[in-house]
């Protein structure tokens, strides 16, 4: 057995173009690692440069879904890269072991890959060789996916033309093979190929010969999506948007992260449980104060994150507790939904004051009184995508009876979202988690349950750590935060307009800030009051490109608000409780490389 830098190399795990991967044991700690041994004599000048780039990139990456390099060294014959050991094999082996993957499992895998891509995208790093063989799995249930092999990765802010082909032909974006053009969206094409392969059992360019594969790469015909087997609308839409041959037509990273099939802000991660608890605490407080609309939406957000926490939890006792809390709060949200619908139905005709339901979900709360307002009819405004005044939409309208006693008088603060942020202290979060889990709260499962300190002296440190994202799972941007970035960019558009467009941008920013602070009722009221003025201003823009950009943002805001309004009227179940252990059974035959 060979020894390097205090590690004993044991069995060989695999072999690549330039070297081999070995399982290694640290002689002092007995921890297991994977060691990539690269023969120096096998490296040409370009390969040497790629290796230097890979080490330079990997030493700065710390993410739960990226295989971590812990150390590197070299001797006269080899370069050694020490990586975390993952015993679940690669995604390629997993796919071969399964005849077909359920859509839920595919989504789970793709969300974890999206977490890694989000981390790289924020750092302007393009992997350039994403394929199932470069996606490793842990041997836990459920497994964690980790992106590896950054041998072709490059720091890239703008598209570049390179005099080389990087990557694997089967997963390579067409513009790379045809023109040598590299840009960030080439990674998204590779993700699309992997998604296609997970769905239909083979890659879209699967070929019997290399020449056949190359012919398909240069062909300009659209990628055909099979009609069978049947998958959800969001899933098929995403794979279609990823597999656009023209990179200008391909889905962008920001759109990918917020696409309904990915929904990265709500995807399962170690922070899911904390996010769920935060929204539930906010909802409880809002319900007690009579703000039923915001309470309802916060319960829905909390339930979404709680389902994600259940999905990655691997401790059976905590899974049972999370499942019971899901059932409890689904009932609370459904009861609250019925109250809101009843009040909307009687809001325009009831002349007496309506009391707040005092016993939702079995929780005692103070009764409140909803003031009666005059009937209000929402005005009709032209749809922002339409140039014809005859095409109208009705902006959403929440009846006054849906709200009882707003937390803050908006007339005193100008309806400014900065004046009334929704936040949760670490102490409240710890108290609720302790009430849920008791002694189990201090035992971490798969990273979904935060550690609750047993002794009071350490509480301050615990609260501080709970208030921030883990360095291994950094925060991801929500759709609202991406919208705020787009609005900032609008002000930078070249325009010779005589009108001041900053008022429209400021108004839209306030709408998204309300949403970002979980103040949904204020957001919808703000849009209701100002949408007509914004639209009139945008219609006066002479520059058609600028007008189109502003119309697009008005449409995005209107769509976001309409979805909120529609969810208040929806008849379907608030949230679907996952089948017991169904997710775990999907990974029972996970291939293993041994311990």
Number of C-alpha atoms within 10 A of each C-alpha: 7 8 13 14 12 12 21 20 20 15 11 14 14 11 13 10 8 15 17 16 21 20 24 27 20 16 13 8 9 11 12 19 21 23 30 26 22 22 17 17 10 13 16 11 8 10 15 14 13 18 19 12 17 18 16 11 17 21 13 10 16 16 19 21 23 26 25 20 22 14 15 16 12 15 10 8 12 16 17 21 18 21 22 17 23 24 19 22 20 24 22 17 16 21 17 10 12 14 10 15 16 12 15 12 16 16 19 23 20 22 23 23 21 23 28 20 23 22 21 18 21 9 13 15 19 24 25 27 23 28 22 21 16 17 20 27 26 20 19 18 19 22 20 22 26 24 25 22 18 22 22 19 21 18 15 16 13 9 11 11 11 12 8 11 17 18 20 13 17 21 24 23 30 25 17 21 18 13 13 17 18 23 19 24 21 25 24 27 25 24 23 24 26 25 25 23 18 26 23 18 16 15 17 21 18 14 15 8 8 12 10 12 15 17 11 18 21 14 12 10 10 11 15 9 14 12 9 8 8 11 12 9 10 13 19 18 14 20 23 18 18 25 27 20 20 12 19 9 11 19 21 15 17 15 16 20 24 18 17 14 22 24 18 24 18 23 24 25 25 23 24 27 26 23 19 24 23 24 25 26 21 20 26 19 14 20 25 19 19 26 23 27 23 20 28 25 23 26 28 23 20 28 28 21 26 27 23 22 29 25 24 27 25 20 17 11 12 21 19 13 14 20 18 14 15 22 14 13 20 22 18 19 24 21 16 21 22 14 17 22 15 13 20 18 14 13 22 17 11 13 12 10 13 18 13 24 18 15 13 17 15 10 10 11 17 12 14 18 15 19 16 17 14 11 11 11 10 13 14 12 18 19 21 26 14 11 11 10 9 10 13 14 13 15 22 20 19 19 19 18 23 23 20 21 14 14 11 11 10 14 8 9 12 9 18 16 22 12 12 15 14 16 12 15 13 18 15 14 22 22 12 15 21 17 11 16 17 12 11 18 20 16 15 16 20 19 17 24 25 21 19 24 17 11 7 8 9 11 16 13 10 18 18 12 14 20 13 11 13 14 10 14 17 17 16 16 15 17 21 20 16 15 20 21 12 15 20 14 11 17 13 8 11 10 14 9 12 9 12 10 17 13 13 20 22 13 16 24 21 21 26 24 22 25 21 19 16 23 23 24 25 21 22 24 16 17 24 19 14 14 20 17 12 21 18 13 16 21 15 12 20 14 12 10 13 18 18 16 16 25 21 14 20 23 15 14 20 22 14 16 24 17 11 17 18 11 15 19 13 12 11 9 11 20 17 13 14 13 8 11 12 10 19 17 12 16 17 11 10 22 18 17 14 9 10
